[in-house]
Amino acid sequence: MIRIADQKIKDMGYTSGLNQPYAGSIVPAAFYRKDCRVTSIMVEVNRKLYMDEMTGVKKDTFESTRKNIQTILSLFKEFQHLYGFRL
């Protein structure tokens, strides 16, 4: 799943990294190490892609960035259906 998402991100013209700048993901304490069916993935998106960080105003790239993120999330959902993982 990670390889597929990584390639799709690169195909979209973005860069990606595994466990950088942060490692791991956030799992609610009620499930952490209590239910082996729980899986987690965290996706970090650089705000510079879609907004002016000084003013908080959306850039012209906001909508295309949103659509690209949705595409990546759809890949995770498709992977879940194909391989039976819970995401």
N, C-alpha and C positions, 0 to 999 in steps of 0.2 A: 504494500500500500504506500509506504513512504517513497519507494523508488518511482512509482507511477505518478504520485503527486509532485515529486521533485522534478520529474521530466516535464510534466504539464506546465509547471511554474516557469521553467526555463524556456519552454516553447512559447510562452506568452511574453517573453522578453525580460522577465524578472530574474533576479538572483535569489538563491536560497541557501540555507545552511542548516545542518542538523545540530541541534542543541547549542545554537549560538544566536543571539548573545546569551540566551538562558537555556538551562537544561531541565528536562522533565516537563511535567504538566500539573495542573491543579485538579485534584479529585476531592469531592466532598468527603469530609471525615466519616460520615455515616457509611461510606462504601470502601474507604481506603483499607486495603489488605483484609477486607471482610467478605468480599464476594469476588471470586476469581473471574466471573463473567464481565466484570466492569473493566473497560479499556478506556484509554484517554489519549487525546492528541491535542497539542496546543499550537495554534498558528499565530505568529506575530506578524503584523503588517505595519510597515514604516509609514507614519502619518505624512511624511513628505510626498508620498505618492498621490495623495488625494486632497491635501489641505495646506494652506499657508500657515505654518506653525506660529508665526508671529501674530497674525490677526485672527486665526481660527476660521477663516473664510474658505469654503470649498473651492478647489481648483477645477478647471475644465475637465480634468481627468477623473473626477470623483465617480461619475456614473460608470465609466469603463472599468475602473478599479473595482467597484462594487460588483459588477457583472463577472469579472474574472475571479473574485473571491467566491462568489456563488458557484461558479463552475468547479472550483477546487472542492468546495463542500459537497457538491453533487457527486464528485468522484468518490469521496469517502462513503457516501450513502450507497452508491452502486457497488462498491467493494463489500460493504456490509451485507447487501442482499445476495451477492454472488457467493460469498465465503462464510456467511453466517456469523460474522462478528457483530457484537453489539457496540455501537458508537454513540 
